[in-house]
Amino acid sequence: MSFTDMLQAFGLEIPSPPYIVGAILFGIVGLAAWRHGRRAKLPRPKWIGVALMFYPYVTPQTWLMYLVGAGLCVWLYFVWQ
């Protein structure tokens, strides 16, 4: 029994490479937004950054992660000062 088969037996699944790339990308953007919001004392970019860093942990599908991440990035673009 391979490691992947053992994980699937427990109901776990290894994420696909596009999912991992998206999670890292949105995490980096979120970290930058959080740091900017914290330094400039702006609550909106700070909390959008927190959302960008942590929402990939609760989105099960890759397409949904990219859709929500793109929406949060567009929102961040308009509130960044």
Sequence and secondary structure as in RCSB ss.txt:
>XXXX:A:sequence
MSFTDMLQAFGLEIPSPPYIVGAILFGIVGLAAWRHGRRAKLPRPKWIGVALMFYPYVTPQTWLMYLVGAGLCVW
LYFVWQ
>XXXX:A:secstr
  HHHHHHHTT     HHHHHHHHHHHHHHHHHHHHHHHTT HHHHHHHHHHHHGGGT  SHHHHHHHHHHHHHH
HHHH  
